[in-house]
């Protein structure tokens, strides 16, 4: 897999209380933010969805996030659309 872009970004995580039915969309919810390195990989043509699975209006990419402080690694290898 070839990396097409590397960038510094912030991820946001809602700090809502799911156990008590609080939604991340409720007013006044606080968010935790983390500075991460984002590694973006374009999906090869032979792995592209076919038919009506996705609109061709955006780029199809996969992501790896490396937390700049803790070193925690998170990745998203499901195919995602980035709208231009």
Wavefront OBJ file of the C-alpha trace (Angstrom):
o trace
v 0.000 0.000 0.000
v 1.430 3.371 -0.991
v 1.003 6.429 1.248
v -0.338 9.370 -0.754
v -0.358 12.035 1.993
v 0.888 12.672 5.529
v -0.579 15.450 7.650
v -1.032 16.609 11.245
v -4.685 16.726 12.315
v -6.803 16.790 15.455
v -9.303 14.030 16.188
v -12.352 14.866 18.307
v -13.985 12.371 20.677
v -17.284 13.266 22.402
v -17.240 12.844 26.195
v -20.935 11.949 26.558
v -22.330 9.420 29.059
v -23.828 6.628 26.923
v -24.832 4.588 29.989
v -27.302 7.282 31.061
v -28.708 7.831 27.570
v -26.753 10.979 26.813
v -26.182 11.481 23.096
v -23.038 12.934 21.562
v -25.426 15.354 19.811
v -26.863 16.797 23.055
v -26.207 20.465 23.795
v -23.198 21.174 25.989
v -21.290 17.960 25.241
v -17.547 18.380 25.714
v -14.994 16.892 23.356
v -11.512 15.526 23.894
v -9.031 16.358 21.141
v -5.818 14.585 20.180
v -3.085 15.673 17.815
v -2.463 12.812 15.375
v -0.313 12.070 12.381
v -2.630 11.098 9.525
v -1.343 8.732 6.833
v -3.640 8.592 3.788
v -3.541 5.763 1.255
v -5.419 5.804 -2.028
v -7.333 2.610 -2.743
v -5.887 0.744 -5.762
v -8.134 0.554 -8.805
v -8.564 -3.230 -8.474
v -10.084 -2.726 -4.964
v -12.535 0.015 -5.983
v -16.228 -0.631 -5.292
v -18.284 -1.451 -8.358
v -21.746 -0.462 -9.483
v -23.851 1.800 -7.304
v -21.946 1.056 -4.071
v -20.337 4.509 -4.030
v -20.573 7.740 -5.937
v -17.499 8.512 -7.999
v -17.638 12.180 -6.930
v -14.900 11.760 -4.286
v -11.594 10.069 -3.688
v -11.575 6.606 -2.141
v -8.951 6.370 0.600
v -7.824 4.485 3.711
v -6.385 6.072 6.845
v -3.887 5.424 9.647
v -3.818 7.765 12.654
v -0.831 7.847 15.028
v -1.431 9.820 18.236
v 1.427 12.351 18.463
v 1.465 12.259 22.289
v 0.658 8.696 23.355
v 1.789 6.800 20.252
v -1.588 5.003 20.055
v -2.351 3.666 16.599
v -5.812 3.733 15.020
v -6.647 2.755 11.471
v -9.563 2.701 9.079
v -9.062 0.269 6.224
v -12.729 0.073 5.250
v -13.209 2.052 2.066
v -14.138 5.668 2.797
v -15.193 8.419 0.452
v -13.662 11.879 0.701
v -15.845 14.406 -1.038
v -13.946 17.107 -2.889
l 1 2 3 4 5 6 7 8 9 10 11 12 13 14 15 16 17 18 19 20 21 22 23 24 25 26 27 28 29 30 31 32 33 34 35 36 37 38 39 40 41 42 43 44 45 46 47 48 49 50 51 52 53 54 55 56 57 58 59 60 61 62 63 64 65 66 67 68 69 70 71 72 73 74 75 76 77 78 79 80 81 82 83 84
